Amino acid sequence: MIVVSGVGIAAAMLGLPADPAHAQVRGTDGLAASAQASGDGVRVTGADPVDMNSTQAMNGTIVVQTVEMGNRWSHVQNTDEIHVSAEFTTGDASYAVRIDKPMPRHPLGRYTTWSGAVYEHEMHGDTGIGTAKLPKMRPKIALWGWAEVRRNGEVIARAAPAHVMVVTDGPIPGVMLEIDTEDKGLAAEPDGYINVMWHKVEALQMPEGPERTSQIIGWIGIIAFVALFGGLAAFARVERPKP
């Protein structure tokens, strides 16, 4: 027999995860976060897109802006906002990358993309999110989107799958920009992908604690309200005398 709690029913009715403790908070205007990095970094080269021992020098800048609106049951409801602008030079080529369209779900359904953006959630390693070739990490900001890529001023991709992570601690701190590293389908590139990384996060702005706390309290209040009236309705049905 399957037992569904009042909280679970309320969460389903509201389109929220059943466990608020493990849920991202949905606010009226969402939770905004941003980061940037510049200067020297590395580009991964070779057959393995995440082999950090096979790299060449890179120099450039990246700016990351996101508004995370909370988990939703359907990717059609996606309202996350992501804006990434990166320019960098590596080898004899200069690149410009823009990511303005979020990826609400993985193209092949391999794992969740949290409707485009997520904050402070574990991924990679043994998490089942991303690749097990990278160690488990907990980025301050992570996003998935569709990238336009220019090399030496020429567009080489208009909607390439991209993943960005902003990591401040752990085994690989910095800002990592991956483009088509899973399928290596970037035909204009010799290795079929682009993976660049800045080793230092220059600036980071995350949602403040009180904002998250107030939104969590609001969630709990709404769920409790719906659960209370659901319980009263069930009690009334039980107490109603038989004809």
Disulfide bonds with the S-S distance in Angstrom:
none
